[in-house]
């Protein structure tokens, strides 16, 4: 879903009970929609923190740009609420309880120390019991591309269509990125800012004097 929001269809919610009596709200929209509805309509007061996840499957490297899990944490940080996106490095796992235990520990640190406005944490946890995890690494997120491909096919009505995919086994990134540490069985924690301005290039662009060329 990425950071999509629903504008041309109605959003609906339903009360749900889970985990032996916990009360929540199911939303038919995107992860970012969930945050907006919670902040603007459902909740009686602002939450102390937003935890998005635990998502099955890692959200590291360039996948951060496509992840609804990450987008929900980002949306919350836009509202000024401390937030984390949490993913586990497998789509099928028996280690959710261990991952949740680490998230509980991290949450206490965030509530004590806080996060800057517009900054959230992207957390990826190996699919292992905590006692088998190598440790925790604070690191940058990778920008290397995976090996991507498109499979071209033709349907029974002679129309072309494509299946998009990529090889998730390796990356060309250097060794101090989130995906590299996750592959080495470390928990990776990356602080991410909502302000995506490249301030170095911003100053350089001012020197281009583009305005004088069009006015």
C-alpha positions, 0 to 999 in steps of 0.5 A: 500500500505504501503511503496511499490514502483513500479519497474516492471510497468511504472508510468504514470501521468495526469494533473488534475483540481480540487477545482475550478481551482487548478492544480494537477497531478494524478499518477497511482502508490503508495503513495510513488511513488507520492512523488518520481515522484514529487521530481525527475521529476514533480515539478520545485522546492522542496515543502515547506511541504508535506501533505499526506491525509486527509485519510478516516479512522484512521492510529494509532497503528500498522496500521502505518506500513501498511499505504500508507498515512503514507508512503508518508509522510515518503518518503518526510521526507527521501528527507528532506522535512517537512511532515505530514500524516493526517487521520480522524477517520471515512471512511464516514465523513462530517467533512473534512473542520474542519480537514483541518482547523486544518491541516492549523494551524499545517502547519503554526507551522511546517513551522515556527519551522521546523522538524528534518531531517527524522522525520515526524508527524502522525496526527489523527483527530476525526470525529467531528467538531473542537468545539466538539474535546476534545483537542490535545495530543502529544503522542506515537503510540501504538504497541498493536495488535488488535484481528486478524482472518482469515476466511478459505474458499474453491472456486468452484475449490476446492482451499483454500483461506482466508479473513483476518480481525481484530477487530478495536474496542479495543486495549490493549495499555496503555492510552497515545497512539495515538489510545487511545487518538483518541478514547477519541476524542482528536487529536493525533500527533505522531512524527515518525523517519525514522531511525528505528535503536534500538540503545540500542540493537545495543550496546548490539549486539556489546558485543556478539562478533559474528564476532569472532565466524565466522572469 
